[in-house]
Amino acid sequence: MILKTQLFLLLIACSATALAQDPNPPQTPATKTPVVKERQMNQKARIRQGVKSGELTKGEARHLRGEQKTIQAEKQMAKADGKVTPAERAKLRRDQNKASKDIYRLKHNNRERSGTPDKK
């Protein structure tokens, strides 16, 4: 009976320690991705501008935002082990290059969002 009580108390202590840990640990130089973050902010602004100007349809904007969410998730996965490797950085860079090209392509495909003023 004493062994069960001690085991139970140990389990509670371990659980409390696990819950007390910060889910977002401080970033180290190995996990910082300032270039990725800056490009994400820039691409999100380009998407917002495209919607506002009518260059992007709702569906196109939804697709581009989905790409941005995927890149964000990949970035979080890369940081999860405490180090963003050169291969992970290269993958993020490739994905962002593709997203940038997609933004440009969709903004310049002559489709306009309905209900927007003509551009002249």
C-alpha positions in Angstrom: 0.0 0.0 0.0 2.8 2.4 0.8 4.5 1.6 -2.5 1.3 2.5 -4.4 1.0 5.8 -2.5 4.6 6.7 -3.3 4.2 5.7 -6.9 1.0 7.8 -7.1 2.8 10.8 -5.5 5.7 10.4 -7.9 3.3 10.3 -10.9 1.7 13.5 -9.7 5.0 15.3 -9.2 6.1 14.3 -12.7 2.9 15.5 -14.2 3.2 18.8 -12.4 6.7 19.2 -13.7 5.7 18.5 -17.3 2.8 20.9 -17.1 5.0 23.7 -15.7 7.4 23.6 -18.6 7.1 26.4 -21.1 5.4 25.2 -24.3 7.3 27.9 -26.3 10.9 27.6 -25.0 13.2 30.6 -25.7 14.7 30.6 -29.1 18.4 29.9 -29.5 20.5 30.8 -32.5 20.0 27.3 -33.7 16.2 27.7 -33.8 15.9 31.3 -35.0 14.5 31.8 -38.5 14.4 35.6 -39.0 14.6 35.3 -42.8 11.7 32.9 -43.0 9.6 35.1 -40.7 10.3 38.2 -42.7 9.5 36.5 -45.9 6.2 35.1 -44.4 5.2 38.6 -43.3 6.0 40.0 -46.8 4.1 37.2 -48.6 1.1 37.6 -46.3 1.1 41.4 -47.1 1.2 40.6 -50.8 -1.8 38.3 -50.5 -3.7 41.0 -48.5 -2.9 43.6 -51.1 -4.0 41.2 -53.9 -7.3 40.7 -52.2 -7.8 44.4 -51.6 -7.0 45.3 -55.2 -9.1 42.5 -56.6 -6.1 40.8 -58.3 -6.8 37.6 -56.3 -10.1 35.8 -56.1 -11.4 34.4 -52.9 -10.4 30.9 -53.9 -6.9 32.0 -55.0 -6.4 33.8 -51.7 -7.6 30.8 -49.7 -5.1 28.6 -51.6 -2.2 31.0 -50.9 -3.1 31.3 -47.3 -3.1 27.5 -47.0 0.4 27.5 -48.5 1.5 30.0 -45.8 0.0 27.9 -43.0 1.8 24.8 -44.4 5.1 26.7 -44.3 4.4 27.9 -40.8 3.7 24.3 -39.7 6.9 23.1 -41.3 8.8 25.9 -39.5 7.4 24.8 -36.2 8.3 21.1 -36.9 11.8 22.1 -37.8 12.2 24.0 -34.5 10.6 21.2 -32.4 13.9 19.3 -31.9 15.8 22.5 -30.8 17.8 22.9 -34.0 16.8 24.0 -37.5 19.2 22.1 -39.7 20.6 23.4 -43.0 18.5 20.9 -44.9 15.4 22.1 -43.0 16.3 25.7 -43.8 16.7 24.8 -47.5 13.3 23.1 -47.6 11.7 26.2 -46.0 13.5 28.4 -48.6 12.3 26.2 -51.5 8.7 26.3 -50.2 8.8 30.0 -49.8 10.2 30.5 -53.3 7.3 28.4 -54.6 4.8 30.3 -52.6 6.2 33.6 -53.9 6.0 32.4 -57.5 2.4 31.3 -56.9 1.5 34.7 -55.5 2.9 36.4 -58.5 1.3 34.0 -60.9 -2.2 34.2 -59.4 -2.0 38.0 -59.0 -1.2 38.3 -62.7 -3.6 35.7 -64.3 -6.2 38.3 -65.4 -8.8 37.0 -63.1 -10.5 39.6 -61.0 -12.5 39.2 -57.9 -16.2 40.1 -58.6 -17.4 43.4 -57.2 -14.1 45.2 -57.5 -13.6 48.5 -59.4 -12.0 48.3 -62.9 -8.3 49.2 -62.9 -7.5 51.8 -65.6 
